[in-house]
Amino acid sequence: MIPSTSNRTKHLIFPFLTNPTTAVLGMLLLLVASCKTPQSAMGTSIPAHTMVKSKSKSTAFLTGADNMESYLNLLRGKKVGILTNPSGLVSFDYDYTYTDTVSRMQQTGKKTASLHIVDYLAQKTKVDLVKIYAPEHGFRGEGADGELIVDGKDTKTGVPIISLYGNSKKPSKEQLAGIEVLLFDLQDVGARFYTYISSLHYVMEACAESDIQLIILDRPNPNGNIVDGPILEKQYSSFVGMHEVPVLHGMTIGEYALMINGERWLKDSLQCKLKIVPCENYRREMPYSLPVKPSPNLPNDQAINLYASLCFFEGTNVSVGRGTDKQFQIYGSPLLTPYHEFSFVPMPNAGSKEPPQMGKTCCGEDLSHTAKVKRLELKWLLEAYHKTEQPEKFFNSYFTKLAGSKKLQQQIEGGMSEEEIRATWKPGLERFKEMRKKYLIYPDSFLTVN
């Protein structure tokens, strides 16, 4: 049975409807997706008790958060905390009745509505939500890049908010006091340096130390079909890269949590009391267009797709469009004068109060209409390095944190080609792929592994 094109699935399948060839492929994938994920398809290191068994009979795509009937019973009678941000939306069906003014007869039916999960829990359930935890950019998403987020109170619900992107990125025992179960609902984009998986690590560690159950409401990874890039070396771990994984890991945040637990990456080899509410009727190769931007500087699907490739520029003197309306879709610098056809001037905006190269004319390239990338692309980074007027000032110390080692900068400065650099990643990627298999909830199909 093909899932219906309800409001719940429109954002998922519309990319397939742009031409006849891809439309046929889309329909085939949706036919495959209409089946539940069999237990045998799950990784070999996933404990059965970790996975929340679905009670939904829907054949439509559902995020973990949408599958309320499968997890609300786990929250009954408990003091609940939640870590989320604006991406934490839930869609739900409701019955409606109205009187037809012509026939004067009552008509009934169903509609689909969307609410933030905190508003849904407060308005539609009896869940005792006592604390909200906010990652980078804040709970309602009003924080600019790198901006200090402070504690406060949610103006809509009155629930206290505790920041996990301020003086402490890990909740303390005092901040978790009174919590019996913690919900985690964040939209990740599949890149090692996207800090939500670092927040996940610290929350898992804190929950393990306080013996609190963590329930992860899983969401698709929009770059989940790609595993690529250099593996982080442990001595270079930081909040923008905590684990020995490639830049693009090809896992959902639920799968990533299983890997953190299974590989015992938490302090003192602790393991978190973890439960995963998986997406329903989902396959990794299905396109996923996010209904809201996951953070202020990833405004659309193009930026999300290019993010991992262009983020390396954050460790250079090249702007990636912060302070414009094309963040992570353009790049440029005052020192890239060989580029003549495109330029921009970064200025303060909601996503960046002091963007790099603020007020300066940056020459570069507009990638907002380039084809979707299927691997981690180095070509723009290499070209910019070779065209900059001052190559000795191109890199800064942040580049090593993003790359996860000193090797990539040394390879570029040493004149290695993209394919030569990529060849050095292969052994590490092969090892990671074997480890990754153990924790997959959704099977690989047309996976792009380079």
N, C-alpha and C positions, 0 to 999 in steps of 0.2 A: 504493500500500500504506500502511495506517495504522500508524504506529509502535506497538509494544506498550507497555502500561502497566507497564514494568519499573521497578525502583527508580530507574533512571537518568532516567525521564521523569515519575514521579508528581508531583514538585514542580513540574513545568512545566504539566501539564494539569489538575490537580485544580480550579483556580479555575473552569474551564468547567463543572464538573459540578454546580453549585448550582441550576440550573433548566433546564427543557427548551429554552428559546430559546437560551440561551448554550451549552448542550451541543451543539446543532446547529452553531452558529458555530464552536465549538471543534473539532468533527470536521472541518469544512471547512478550517480553518486547518492542522490536522494533516495533511490530505491534501496541501495545498500544501507543507507543510514536509518531506514525505517525499522531495522531490526535492532533489538537491544544488544549491548555489548556482552558477548558470552563470557562466563567466568573463565573459561579456558584461554581467552585472548589476553587475560591480564598477566602482568609480569610475574616471574617466579618468586620474587621476594616480597610480594604484597600479602601481608597477613589477612586472612579472610575477615576477621573481626574489625579490621580497619575500614572496610568499605561498607557504606550505608546502603542497604538493600532498597531499591526503588519500589515505591508503592504506586507510582504513576502508571496509568494505562495509556498515556498519550503516545501517539506516533509522531508528534511534532518535536522539533528540537527544543530542548530545555536546558538552560544553565543549571548548575547545582542550586543556585539561589531560587530559581523558578520552581524547583521541585519541592515546594513547601511541605506537602503532605508526607514527605519522606524524612524530614528533619525536625519539624515543629514538636513532635512528640518527645524528642530528645531534650527539649528545653523546658518542658512543663514542670512547674514547681521548683525551678532552679533560678538562682541569681545569674543573669547572663551579661556578659560583656561582648563587644563587637569591635573588630578592627576593619574599617572600610573607608571609602571615599566616594566621590560622585559616580564612579563606575559601578557601585553596588546597587544596580537597579533590579527590580523583580517585575515580571509580567504575570498577570493572573486573570483568569476568566471570571466574569460575574453575570448573574442573571438579571435581565431587565424586563420591565412590563410597561406598556404604554397603551393608551386608548386611541384607536384610529378615529379621527374626526369625521371621516366619511361613513364608514360602516358602523361606527360607534361600538366596535368590538375590541376587546383587549387583545393585544399582540404581545407575545413573549419571545425571548431569544437570549443569546449570549453575546457579550462583548469582552474585549481584552483591554485591560488598563495597565499602566506602568507607574510604579512608585519607587522611591528610594527604599532600600530594605529597612532602614531605621524607621522611616515614616510608616512603612507597612506593618512592622512589628508593633509600633505604638498605636496605630489606628485600627488594625484588622485582627489583632491577636491579643491574648492575655499574657504574653511573654513578659517576664519581669526584667526588662532591660535597664541595667543600673549604671553602666559605664560605656563610653565610646572611646576608642583609641584611634588616634589620627597619625597616618604616615606622612612622608614628604608631601608638601603642597596642602596639607590640612584635610579635615574631614569633609567639608563642603567644597574643597578644591580651590580656595581663593588665594593660596600662597604662591608667590612667584618662585622661579628656580632658585634653590639653595636658601630660601628665606626661612629664618627661624620661626617655628610654629610653637605657640604657647598654649598652655592649658586654658580651658574656659568652660562654657556651657552652650549646648546647642539651643539656638533661639526658637526652633520649631517644636522641640520635644521637652526641653528643659533638662535633658540628660547631661551629666558632666562629661567633658571631653578631656582626655589626657593625651598630650602630644608625645609621639615617638620619633619626632624629628626636631629635637631641641638639644637640651643639655644631656639627655640620655636617649639612646635609640633602643634600649631594652627596658621593658617595664619592670619596675622594682617589685618586691614582694608587697610593699605598702600600696603600690598602685594597683596590684591585683587582688588586694584584700577584699573579701566579700564576694568574689567571683567564683562560681562553681563550674561554669563552662564558658569558653570563649569562642565566638564565631569569627571566622576570617573570610572576608569577601573583598578581594582586590582583583582588578583586571591587569594581568601582566602582559608584556609584549614579547617575551622570549629572549631578551638580551641580558647577558651576565651583569652588565653595569646598570641595568634598570633597578632602582633600589628597593622595589617592593619585595624581591626575593631575599634581600638582606634583612628587611623588616620581618619577613617570615621566619628566618633563622633565629633572630633574637626572641621573637614571640614564642617559638617552639621551645627554646632553651628556658625561658622564664616559666612557661607552663610546666615543663618537666621538673623544674626546681620546686615549684609550688604544688605539684600534683593536681594540676587543672587540666581537664580534657579540652582539646582544641578540635573544633569542627571546621573543616575547610569546605567552602561552597565553591566547587570548581567552575572554571570558565575556560573557553577555548583560548589557545595561544594563536594570535593572528599570523605569527611566523612559525607555527608549529610544524611545518613541513620542511624546515631547514635545520640541519646540524652542521655548523661550520665555524672556522676561526681558530686562532691559537688557544691552547689550554693555559689557564692561569697557573703560575708557579706560586706555591704556598707562601713563600717569603714576601710576595708582593700583594698579599690579600689586604683588602680595605673595604669600606662600606660600598664601594662601587665594584666590588668583585671579591667575594668571600671564599669561593670554593674552586676546586681544580676542575673547572668545566670550560668548554669552548665559549666563545662570544655568543653564538646562537646555539642554544641547547635543545631546541625542538621538543620541549615538554610543557604540559600545562602546570599551573602552580600546584595543583593537587599531586601530580606525578613528581614534581620537584620536592615537595614535602616528604613524600615517601622515600625519595633518594637521600635526603638529609637524615632521616631517621635510620634508614637501612644501612647507610655507610657510616653511621655514628659520627657525624660531623659536629654535633653539639659538644659543648664543653664537657670534659670528663666522660665522654662517650655516652652521655645521657640519651634517653629516648623519650619522646613525647607521647602522651596518651592521645593518639591521633585517630580521627575519623574523617573520611572523605565522602562528600556527597557529589558523585560524578555528574557530568553532563549526560543528558539522555538523547539517544538517537543522533550521536555525533561521531564523525570520523575525522581524523587529523587532516585529510586532504580537502575537506569541505572548506570553501571560502568563508571567512567570517569578517563582516564589516561591523565595527564597534558602534553601538547606538549612541555613545557619548565618548568624548575624548578621555583617555585614561589619565592624562596629566595636562597642565596648561600649555605645554610646548609640543604636544603631539596632536595637532588639530584634526587630522583626517587619516584615511587609510594609506595615502601615499607617504606621509611623514612616518607612520608606523613601520611601513615596509622598508624605508630608507634609513631608519633610525640607527640600526647597528652599524651600517657602513659609514654613515656620516658622523657618528658620535666621536670617532677618533679625532676629528678636527677640534674637539673641545680641549684636546691636549696640545694644540698648536696656536699660532696667531691668526688662524682662519675662523671667520664667523660662520655658523651654520643657520643663520637667519633668526636667531633670538633677537627680539626687538623689531620683528616684522610680522606680517601675516602669513609667511611661508616658512615657518620654523621646520628645520630638518627636511627641507625640499630645495634649498638653495645653499650655496657656499660662496665665500669671497673674502678678499682681504685688500687693504690698501697697497700691499706689496705684490699683488698679482696683476700688475698693469698689462702683461701680455694678453689678458682677457679684455676685449674691447666691446663685445656685443651686449654684455649684461652687467649691471651694477645695482647696488642698493645701499641704503644708509640705515643702520640699526638705530632705533630710538626707544626710549623706555615705553613699555606697555604692560598690560596685565600679567603677561607671562614672565617678564624680565624687567626689573627696575633699573638695572645697570648692565645692559647687554654688552658683550665683547665688541670692541671697535665702535662703541657708541658715538654717533654723530659724524663718523668718517665714511667716505665713499669707498665701498668694497667692490672690487671687480672680481667677477667669478662666473658661475654657471647656474642656470635655472633648471632644476631637475623635476619640477612639479608635474611635468607631463611625460617623463621618461617611463619606459616600460618597467613593469614590476620586476624587482630583482629576485633571483632564486638562489642566491648564495651571498656570502659576505663579500662585498665588492671593495677592492683596494684601488681600483683604477683612478678614482677621483683624488684620493689622498696622494698617490704617487705622482700624478700629473701636477697637482698643486705644489708639491715639494720641488719638482724639477723646474717649475716656472716662477717660483718666488724669487724676488730680488735679493733676499738675504737668507739663504738656506741655513746658515749657522744660527739664526734666531727663530727658525720655524717651529721647533719642538719646545715644550716646556715640561716641567717635572710631572705634571698630571698625566701626560701621555703614557708613562710607564704603568700607572695605576689602571688606566683604561685597557691597555694591551695585556696586562697581567704579567709582564716580564720586560726586560730591557731588549730582548731579541728583535722585536719588530722594528724599533727605531734604528737599531744597528744594521739590520738588513736593508732598510730603505737608504740610510746614509751610505751604506756600502755598495749601492748600485744594483742590488738584486732585482730581477723582474718579478712581476706579480706571480707568475706560474712557479718560479723558483722559490718564492716565499711560501706559496701555498703547499708546495711539496714537503716543506719542513713541518707542516701541521699534521700530515697524514698519520704518522704513528700514534700521536696523542688522540686524534679523532677516532681511530680504530679502537683504542682501549676504552675511550669514553662510550662509544656505541655499544660495546659489550656490556658495560656496567649499566647503561641506560635501559637496556632491554628488560632488566629485572623489575623495573618500576613503572612500566607503561600500563596505563588503564585502557588506552585506546590504541589499537594495533596500527603499526605503520603500513602504508600501502604504497603511495607514490612519493615516498620520502626522498627529498633531495639531500644527499649527504656527500659533501665534497672532500 
